Amino acid sequence: MANDQNLGNDLNDMLDDKNDNKREFTDDTRQRANEFSEDTRHSANDFENDVNDASKDGKNIALIAHITLIGWIVALVMNNNAKSEFGSFYIRQMLGLMLCGILLSFIPFVGWILNLGIFVLWIMSLIGAVGGEKKLTPVLGTYFQDWFKSL
């Protein structure tokens, strides 16, 4: 009988220890989950701030505008969210160069040769954007800025 009572007490002690361990584990897990959630929230806020800073910097917009028509469209959307004079400058330049390239492609042979000139102008524009300088495209740059000033 005493043995049965000792076994019962031992079982109760084991159950109490198990419940205590379970509570400690649950509390520890909640604390870690809260820390993880807080860290994630801070990381997301930092990322959002970085994205906002990057879009305010017109250099990124200018560089993206140089990447084909799709890049130009992406740059236009980014620039509409946070206007930057530097980004707008290169959006106008690239629109003009792309339109010239499209128009020249309709002229057989001579248009192809002139499109090589457009490519050289594109490279010059890209170098200006990378350098953070507003470089007008030779000959037509001032016209591009005037014609597309609404962008």
Secondary structure per residue as TSV (DSSP state, phi and psi in degrees):
chain	resnum	aa	ss	phi	psi
A	1	M	-	360.0	-45.6
A	2	A	H	-63.1	-36.2
A	3	N	H	-63.3	-42.1
A	4	D	H	-63.7	-39.3
A	5	Q	H	-67.6	-39.9
A	6	N	H	-64.5	-40.2
A	7	L	H	-63.9	-41.1
A	8	G	H	-62.5	-43.3
A	9	N	H	-64.8	-41.7
A	10	D	H	-61.9	-42.6
A	11	L	H	-63.7	-42.1
A	12	N	H	-63.1	-41.4
A	13	D	H	-62.8	-41.3
A	14	M	H	-64.9	-41.9
A	15	L	H	-64.6	-41.0
A	16	D	H	-63.0	-43.1
A	17	D	H	-61.9	-41.5
A	18	K	H	-63.5	-43.8
A	19	N	H	-64.2	-39.6
A	20	D	H	-63.1	-43.9
A	21	N	H	-62.3	-40.0
A	22	K	H	-64.6	-42.9
A	23	R	H	-63.2	-43.8
A	24	E	H	-61.8	-44.0
A	25	F	H	-62.6	-44.6
A	26	T	H	-62.9	-44.9
A	27	D	H	-63.3	-42.7
A	28	D	H	-63.9	-42.3
A	29	T	H	-64.4	-42.6
A	30	R	H	-61.5	-43.1
A	31	Q	H	-62.9	-44.8
A	32	R	H	-64.9	-39.8
A	33	A	H	-64.0	-41.0
A	34	N	H	-64.7	-41.4
A	35	E	H	-63.4	-43.6
A	36	F	H	-62.5	-43.8
A	37	S	H	-61.7	-42.9
A	38	E	H	-65.1	-43.5
A	39	D	H	-61.9	-42.0
A	40	T	H	-64.0	-42.1
A	41	R	H	-62.0	-43.9
A	42	H	H	-64.4	-41.6
A	43	S	H	-63.1	-41.9
A	44	A	H	-63.9	-41.3
A	45	N	H	-64.9	-41.4
A	46	D	H	-62.5	-42.6
A	47	F	H	-62.8	-43.7
A	48	E	H	-61.7	-41.9
A	49	N	H	-64.1	-40.1
A	50	D	H	-63.6	-42.0
A	51	V	H	-64.1	-43.1
A	52	N	H	-63.9	-40.8
A	53	D	H	-63.9	-40.1
A	54	A	H	-66.7	-38.7
A	55	S	H	-74.9	-25.1
A	56	K	H	-72.0	-27.9
A	57	D	S	-79.5	110.6
A	58	G	H	-66.0	-15.3
A	59	K	H	-63.1	-42.0
A	60	N	H	-62.9	-42.2
A	61	I	H	-62.8	-42.8
A	62	A	H	-61.9	-41.9
A	63	L	H	-67.5	-42.0
A	64	I	H	-64.8	-34.3
A	65	A	H	-61.7	-22.8
A	66	H	T	-82.5	-5.8
A	67	I	S	-96.3	88.1
A	68	T	H	49.1	-173.7
A	69	L	H	-66.9	-38.8
A	70	I	H	-63.5	-44.0
A	71	G	H	-61.7	-38.2
A	72	W	H	-63.2	-42.1
A	73	I	H	-64.5	-43.6
A	74	V	H	-60.4	-43.9
A	75	A	H	-62.9	-38.9
A	76	L	H	-62.8	-44.2
A	77	V	H	-64.7	-44.6
A	78	M	H	-61.0	-39.9
A	79	N	H	-70.8	-30.2
A	80	N	H	-68.7	-31.2
A	81	N	H	-71.0	-40.4
A	82	A	S	-142.8	94.7
A	83	K	-	-59.9	136.0
A	84	S	-	-138.2	133.3
A	85	E	H	-63.4	-38.4
A	86	F	H	-64.9	-46.0
A	87	G	H	-63.5	-42.7
A	88	S	H	-62.3	-39.1
A	89	F	H	-57.1	-49.1
A	90	Y	H	-76.8	-25.6
A	91	I	H	-63.9	-43.1
A	92	R	H	-65.3	-43.1
A	93	Q	H	-61.2	-45.4
A	94	M	H	-70.2	-35.2
A	95	L	H	-61.1	-44.8
A	96	G	H	-61.2	-45.0
A	97	L	H	-64.3	-41.2
A	98	M	H	-64.8	-43.3
A	99	L	H	-63.8	-40.7
A	100	C	H	-61.6	-43.0
A	101	G	H	-62.2	-40.9
A	102	I	H	-66.1	-45.4
A	103	L	H	-63.5	-40.6
A	104	L	H	-68.2	-25.1
A	105	S	T	-68.7	-16.5
A	106	F	T	-81.8	-12.9
A	107	I	S	-92.9	119.7
A	108	P	T	-64.5	145.3
A	109	F	T	52.9	-60.5
A	110	V	H	-62.0	-39.2
A	111	G	H	-61.8	-37.5
A	112	W	H	-65.0	-42.4
A	113	I	H	-66.3	-42.1
A	114	L	H	-66.9	-29.3
A	115	N	H	-65.7	-26.8
A	116	L	H	-62.9	-37.1
A	117	G	H	-64.4	-39.0
A	118	I	H	-62.4	-39.6
A	119	F	H	-62.3	-42.4
A	120	V	H	-62.7	-42.2
A	121	L	H	-63.8	-37.1
A	122	W	H	-61.8	-44.5
A	123	I	H	-62.6	-43.2
A	124	M	H	-61.6	-40.6
A	125	S	H	-65.6	-42.6
A	126	L	H	-62.3	-42.1
A	127	I	H	-62.0	-40.8
A	128	G	H	-63.0	-41.7
A	129	A	H	-66.1	-42.2
A	130	V	H	-63.3	-38.8
A	131	G	H	-77.0	-7.5
A	132	G	T	76.7	21.7
A	133	E	-	-110.7	143.9
A	134	K	-	-86.3	97.5
A	135	K	-	-106.5	119.0
A	136	L	-	-69.9	142.9
A	137	T	-	-66.4	130.1
A	138	P	T	-55.2	144.1
A	139	V	T	72.9	-56.8
A	140	L	T	-102.7	-9.6
A	141	G	H	-56.2	-43.2
A	142	T	H	-66.3	-35.4
A	143	Y	H	-66.6	-42.1
A	144	F	H	-58.8	-43.5
A	145	Q	H	-64.5	-36.6
A	146	D	H	-75.9	-46.8
A	147	W	H	-64.9	-36.9
A	148	F	T	-110.7	31.6
A	149	K	T	-65.1	-15.5
A	150	S	T	-77.4	-10.0
A	151	L	-	-84.6	360.0
